[in-house]
Amino acid sequence: MNRYTSTYYTYWFAVPALGLFTLFFIIPNVASLALGFTDWSIFFFDDMHFIGLDNFKRLFSEPNFWRAVKNTFYFSFVTVLGKNMLGFLLALLVQRQTRFNHINRAIIFMPITISPLVLAIIFLSIYNPTHGLINSTLEWLHLGHLQQDWLFDVRFSLTSISVMEIWQQTGFSMAIFIAGLQAIPRDYYEAAEIDGVNKLQQIRYITLPLIVQSINVTLMLSIIAGIKVFAQVYGTTNGGPADQTQVLSTFLYKSFGNGYLGYSSAVGLFTTLLIAFLTFGIVAYLRKKEIEL
């Protein structure tokens, strides 16, 4: 087989993957972009009209939409902060190659293998106001006055869902940080110790600047996951109580379920643009801070 034939076959091997990517990602997104400017609905399925920006005018004038945006930003902020800070601290603790640390890494990483809906069912039990683990533990500790309805009290519901996301995804952030930490030459730390630099100063002036690439990756993935959150909310509160935990994805889902296909496409387009704006902005900023090893 000559070089030309080898290259030819290599391209053909990519066709199935590109075909699936086009079918399930590119086509739906392009269709959603177009449908967001129409009045298409399940009630007039074969009678679709171009209506310009009317869907977006309706969207921006709806109080529930802005509540969903606020909740999405709150969830994203809490989870991005929680996952990355805890992930970094855990990575510092278990970065060394020992048998004990390998076991710890596996235990911390394990929650990410659980389906989000299954995780929601588990935490529904943990947060149960009468028989849940948290309230039962508080009662056992004679702290019954601290018991709450963690999912259906508007003061705690969204924070409780955020904690659930942090618990599941912290291990993934930790794994990325460990990869970044292990790429830093030990010579830097040895030289710093000789100069009398303490551990906190080493983290600030050596570790953090040299793992900006890892921070970039974890922030980008965390922001995308935060804005796209759906299963965690749907499986616990379904946007309740009284739409107080509504997020963009559940708002879109309910609009689609009500038959407003063009309107829900407009919500999806807004979400996509929001993700692109935030992630590209943060990535562009952090890339300027990256240091080549």
Residue pairs with C-beta under 8 A, 6 or more apart in sequence:
1 9
29 272
31 265
32 265
32 268
32 269
32 272
33 265
33 269
35 261
35 262
35 265
36 55
36 56
36 262
36 265
36 266
36 268
36 269
37 50
37 51
37 52
37 53
37 55
37 262
37 266
38 48
38 49
38 50
38 51
38 55
38 262
38 265
39 48
39 49
39 51
39 54
39 55
39 262
40 48
40 261
40 262
40 265
41 259
41 260
41 261
41 262
41 263
42 259
42 260
42 261
43 259
48 262
51 262
55 262
55 263
55 265
55 266
56 266
56 270
58 263
59 65
59 263
59 266
59 267
59 270
60 66
64 243
64 246
64 251
65 251
65 267
67 243
67 244
67 246
68 246
68 247
68 248
68 250
68 251
69 248
71 158
71 244
71 245
71 246
71 247
72 226
72 227
72 229
72 247
72 248
74 158
74 162
75 158
75 161
75 162
75 165
75 226
75 229
75 247
76 222
76 223
76 226
76 227
76 229
77 226
78 159
78 162
78 166
79 162
79 165
79 166
79 169
79 222
79 225
79 226
79 229
80 219
80 222
80 223
80 226
82 162
82 163
82 166
82 170
83 165
83 166
83 169
83 170
83 172
83 173
83 218
83 222
84 173
84 215
84 218
84 219
84 222
86 166
86 170
86 173
86 174
87 170
87 171
87 172
87 173
87 174
87 176
87 177
87 218
88 173
88 174
88 177
90 108
90 170
90 171
90 174
91 174
91 175
91 177
91 178
91 181
92 181
92 203
92 207
93 104
94 101
94 104
94 105
94 108
94 174
94 178
95 101
95 178
95 181
95 182
105 171
105 174
105 175
105 178
108 170
108 171
108 174
109 171
109 172
109 174
109 175
110 171
111 119
111 167
111 168
111 169
111 170
111 171
112 168
112 169
112 171
112 172
114 122
114 168
115 231
116 168
116 231
116 232
116 235
117 231
117 234
117 235
119 164
119 168
119 232
119 235
120 164
120 231
120 232
120 234
120 235
120 236
121 235
123 160
123 164
123 236
124 151
124 235
124 236
125 131
125 132
125 133
126 132
126 133
126 134
127 134
127 150
127 151
127 160
127 236
128 135
129 135
129 147
129 148
129 149
129 150
129 152
132 150
134 150
135 147
135 148
138 144
138 146
138 147
139 147
148 155
148 156
149 156
150 156
150 157
150 160
151 157
151 160
151 161
151 236
151 237
152 237
152 240
152 241
153 241
154 241
154 242
154 244
157 237
157 241
157 244
157 245
158 244
158 245
160 236
161 232
161 233
161 236
161 237
161 245
164 232
164 236
165 225
165 226
165 229
165 232
169 222
169 225
172 221
173 218
173 222
176 214
176 217
176 218
177 211
177 214
177 218
179 214
180 210
180 211
180 213
180 214
180 215
181 207
181 211
181 214
183 210
183 293
184 206
184 207
184 210
184 211
184 293
185 293
188 206
188 210
189 202
189 206
192 201
192 202
192 205
192 206
193 202
197 205
208 215
209 289
209 291
210 291
210 293
212 286
212 289
212 290
212 291
213 290
215 286
216 282
216 283
216 286
216 287
216 290
219 282
219 286
220 279
220 282
220 283
223 275
223 278
223 279
223 282
224 275
224 279
227 248
227 271
227 274
227 275
227 278
228 249
228 271
228 275
229 247
229 249
230 247
230 249
230 250
230 253
233 239
233 245
233 246
233 247
233 249
233 250
234 249
234 250
234 253
237 245
238 250
239 245
239 246
239 247
239 250
239 251
239 254
248 267
248 270
248 271
248 274
249 271
251 267
252 264
252 267
252 268
252 271
253 264
255 263
255 264
255 267
256 264
